[in-house]
Amino acid sequence: MPTQPFAMPGRDLDLADPAVVAKLLRETAQANRDDPARHGSTAHVDPPGRLLMTGDLHDNTRSLQRVTKLAKLGKAKTNRLVLHEIVHGPSRLNDMDLSIRTLARACSVKLAYPEQVYMLLSNHELAQRRQEHVFKDGGSDVDAFNAGLDHLFGEEAEEVHAAFDAYVDSLLLAVKCGNGVLCAHSLPSPRKVEVFDPEVLGRELTEEDYAGPDGSAYLMVWGRHQTKKVAAELAQAWGVETFLLGHQPADMGWEEKAHNIIVLASDHEHACALPVDLSESIDRDELTQHIVPLGAVRV
């Protein structure tokens, strides 16, 4: 019997309509805030079930389709999915970034499964929110995204800008699992850890947290090159065994860092994701055995 094609939530949405896109972003922001698992800026996820952690997506719609299928959200309410760094892709149309469309599709997944999908703050979403330029290949990702909204939505672009800002303001810093796994976009870098407030995970974020160069949310999403010492100190402070992160390059889809960090990337030809059994306490080496190449997921 032939396999039924995978149907992404929201595939019939008119993403050329600014009212549709703005509504998706605002409703997702509300769903993020209303999630019963949310405490402060962290979602706490207990067993039983399975959580799928992704890496940066960067406008990779095919990877979004694959991780949504792999997460099997419709099969059981205890299946969960973590998404982050969705905007600012490598492909541009006349210097315009159109990643708002992939973000809208991700929002439709969240709204279809509001208590099973967790969306994390990343440095690119934060930079876009604050209009603080990120430069790649000689151009500003922020300017390209702004130009994309203007191109797609014309005079109504400002409505989508405002809805995007509300969406970013609603994002989590972390997802903490009862088995000792913590999912986040990144962790503070060693040179900034002394000014970082580890209690930020337990409270709502403030304007000071978002602001660079020393806001705690800012430091967390921009940090790189974590040492064994930093990873161990944060693990002890937060009661964590293993960190699952994105943000840093992982040319083969994943890399091990320090002694308790796995970095994932979901935005290129070697994209990967990691399913985590929430009922088991698993160390980093055991977790790496479950990493899934997204190219193997047919959609």
C-alpha positions in Angstrom: 0.0 0.0 0.0 1.6 3.4 -1.0 2.7 5.7 1.8 0.5 8.8 2.3 2.4 12.0 1.6 3.4 14.0 4.6 1.1 17.0 5.1 2.7 20.0 6.8 0.4 22.1 9.0 -0.5 25.4 7.3 0.4 24.3 3.8 -2.7 26.0 2.4 -2.1 29.4 4.0 -1.8 32.4 1.8 1.7 33.6 2.9 1.5 36.6 0.5 -1.3 38.1 2.6 0.2 40.3 5.4 -2.9 39.9 7.5 -2.4 36.1 7.5 1.3 36.3 8.3 0.8 38.9 11.1 -2.0 36.8 12.6 0.2 33.7 12.6 3.0 35.5 14.4 0.8 37.1 17.0 -1.2 33.9 17.7 2.1 32.1 18.0 3.4 34.7 20.5 0.3 34.2 22.6 0.7 30.4 22.4 4.3 30.7 23.5 3.3 32.7 26.5 0.3 30.5 27.4 2.2 27.2 27.4 1.6 25.5 30.7 5.1 24.1 30.6 6.6 27.6 30.7 8.1 28.9 33.9 10.0 32.2 33.5 11.9 31.9 30.2 12.1 28.1 30.4 9.8 25.3 29.4 10.0 22.3 31.8 9.3 19.0 30.1 8.8 15.8 32.1 8.5 12.2 31.0 7.1 10.2 29.4 7.5 10.9 25.8 10.1 12.0 23.2 11.6 15.3 22.4 13.2 16.2 19.0 16.0 18.8 19.2 16.9 20.6 16.0 19.8 22.8 15.1 19.6 26.2 13.3 17.2 26.2 10.4 18.0 29.4 8.6 15.1 29.4 6.1 15.6 25.7 5.2 12.0 24.8 4.5 12.8 21.2 3.6 14.5 20.7 6.9 11.5 22.2 8.6 9.3 19.7 6.8 11.6 16.8 7.8 11.8 17.7 11.5 8.1 18.1 11.7 7.6 14.7 10.1 10.3 13.1 12.3 8.7 14.6 15.5 5.5 12.7 14.9 3.5 15.3 16.8 0.2 13.9 15.7 1.0 10.4 16.9 1.2 11.2 20.6 0.7 14.3 22.8 4.0 13.4 24.6 6.0 13.9 21.4 7.7 17.3 21.4 9.7 19.4 19.0 12.2 22.3 19.6 12.7 24.9 16.9 15.1 27.9 16.7 17.0 30.2 14.4 14.5 30.1 11.6 15.1 33.4 9.9 18.0 34.7 7.8 18.7 32.1 5.2 21.6 31.9 2.7 19.4 32.3 -0.4 18.3 35.8 -1.4 16.2 37.3 -4.2 17.9 40.5 -5.4 19.4 41.0 -1.9 16.0 40.3 -0.2 15.6 37.7 2.5 12.2 36.0 2.3 12.6 33.8 5.4 9.5 35.2 6.9 7.6 32.6 4.9 9.5 29.7 6.5 8.9 31.3 9.9 5.2 31.6 9.2 5.2 27.8 8.3 6.9 27.1 11.6 4.3 29.1 13.4 1.6 27.1 11.8 3.2 23.9 13.3 3.3 25.5 16.8 -0.4 26.5 16.5 -1.4 23.1 15.3 0.4 21.5 18.4 0.6 24.4 20.9 1.7 22.3 23.9 4.2 20.1 21.9 6.3 22.7 20.1 8.8 24.9 21.8 10.4 27.9 20.1 13.7 29.3 21.3 15.3 32.7 21.1 18.3 32.8 18.8 20.9 35.5 18.0 19.5 36.1 14.5 15.9 36.6 15.7 17.1 38.9 18.5 19.3 40.9 16.1 16.3 41.3 13.7 14.1 42.4 16.6 16.6 45.0 17.8 17.7 46.0 14.2 21.3 45.2 15.2 23.0 44.2 12.0 24.4 40.7 11.3 26.7 40.7 8.3 27.2 37.7 6.0 28.8 37.7 2.5 29.2 41.4 2.7 25.6 42.3 3.4 23.3 42.8 6.4 20.9 40.0 7.2 18.7 42.5 9.0 18.5 44.8 6.0 17.8 41.9 3.7 15.0 40.8 5.9 13.5 44.3 6.1 13.7 44.5 2.3 12.0 41.1 2.0 9.1 42.3 4.1 8.7 45.5 2.1 8.8 43.5 -1.1 6.2 40.9 0.0 3.8 43.1 1.9 4.3 46.7 0.6 2.4 49.3 2.7 1.3 46.5 5.1 4.9 45.5 5.9 4.9 47.5 9.2 2.0 45.3 10.5 4.2 42.2 9.9 7.2 43.9 11.5 5.3 44.6 14.7 3.9 41.1 14.8 7.4 39.7 14.3 8.6 41.8 17.2 5.8 40.4 19.4 6.8 36.9 18.4 10.5 37.4 19.3 9.5 38.8 22.7 7.6 35.6 23.5 10.5 33.2 22.8 12.0 30.8 25.4 15.6 30.8 26.4 15.6 27.0 27.2 13.7 23.8 27.3 14.7 21.8 30.4 13.9 18.0 30.4 13.4 16.0 33.5 16.1 13.5 32.5 18.9 16.1 32.7 19.0 17.4 29.1 18.7 21.2 28.5 18.0 22.5 25.0 19.0 26.1 24.1 20.3 28.0 21.2 23.6 28.5 22.9 25.4 29.3 26.2 27.4 32.3 27.3 31.1 32.4 26.1 33.9 32.0 28.7 34.9 35.7 28.6 31.4 36.8 29.5 30.2 34.2 31.9 31.2 36.3 34.9 28.5 39.0 34.1 25.9 36.4 33.1 23.0 35.8 35.5 22.2 32.0 35.5 18.9 32.8 37.2 17.6 34.3 34.0 16.1 30.9 33.1 13.7 31.1 36.0 12.3 34.5 35.3 10.6 36.5 32.6 13.0 38.4 30.4 13.5 42.2 30.7 14.7 44.8 28.2 18.0 44.7 30.0 18.3 40.9 29.4 17.9 41.4 25.6 20.4 44.3 25.4 24.0 43.9 24.4 26.7 43.6 25.2 26.0 42.3 28.7 22.3 41.4 28.9 21.9 37.8 30.0 19.6 36.7 27.2 21.9 38.5 24.7 25.0 36.7 26.2 23.3 33.3 26.1 22.2 33.4 22.4 25.4 34.9 21.1 27.9 32.9 23.2 30.4 30.5 21.5 33.5 28.4 22.3 32.3 27.2 25.7 35.0 25.6 27.8 34.7 22.5 30.0 34.8 24.8 33.0 31.9 27.0 31.8 29.8 24.0 30.8 30.4 22.3 34.1 29.5 25.4 36.1 26.3 26.0 34.2 25.4 22.3 34.4 25.7 22.4 38.2 23.8 25.7 38.5 20.9 24.4 36.5 20.9 20.7 37.4 21.8 19.6 33.9 23.7 16.6 32.6 23.9 17.4 28.8 23.4 20.6 26.7 21.9 20.4 23.2 22.7 23.6 21.3 22.9 25.2 17.9 24.6 28.4 16.9 28.1 27.1 16.3 29.2 25.6 13.0 28.7 21.8 12.6 29.7 21.0 9.1 28.6 17.3 9.4 25.4 18.2 11.1 26.6 17.7 14.7 29.7 18.1 16.9 30.7 17.4 20.5 31.9 20.3 22.6 33.5 20.5 26.0 32.5 17.3 27.8 28.7 17.7 28.0 27.6 19.6 24.9 26.2 18.5 21.5 25.9 21.1 18.8 23.4 20.5 16.0 22.9 22.1 12.6 19.7 21.6 10.6 20.3 24.1 7.8 22.6 22.4 5.2 23.1 19.2 3.2 24.4 17.3 6.2 21.6 18.6 8.5 20.8 16.5 11.6 18.3 16.4 14.5 18.4 14.5 17.8 15.4 12.6 19.3 15.6 12.3 23.1 13.8 9.7 25.1 12.5 11.7 28.1 12.1 8.6 30.2 15.8 7.8 30.3 18.8 9.5 31.8 21.3 9.4 28.9 24.8 10.9 28.8 26.3 12.7 25.8 28.0 9.7 24.3 24.7 7.7 24.3 22.8 10.6 22.9 25.1 10.9 19.9 24.1 7.4 18.9 20.6 8.6 18.2 21.4 11.5 15.9 19.3 11.4 12.7 20.6 12.7 9.4 17.6 14.7 8.0 18.4 13.6 4.4 17.1 10.2 5.4 13.7 11.6 6.2 11.4 11.5 3.2 8.8 14.2 2.8 
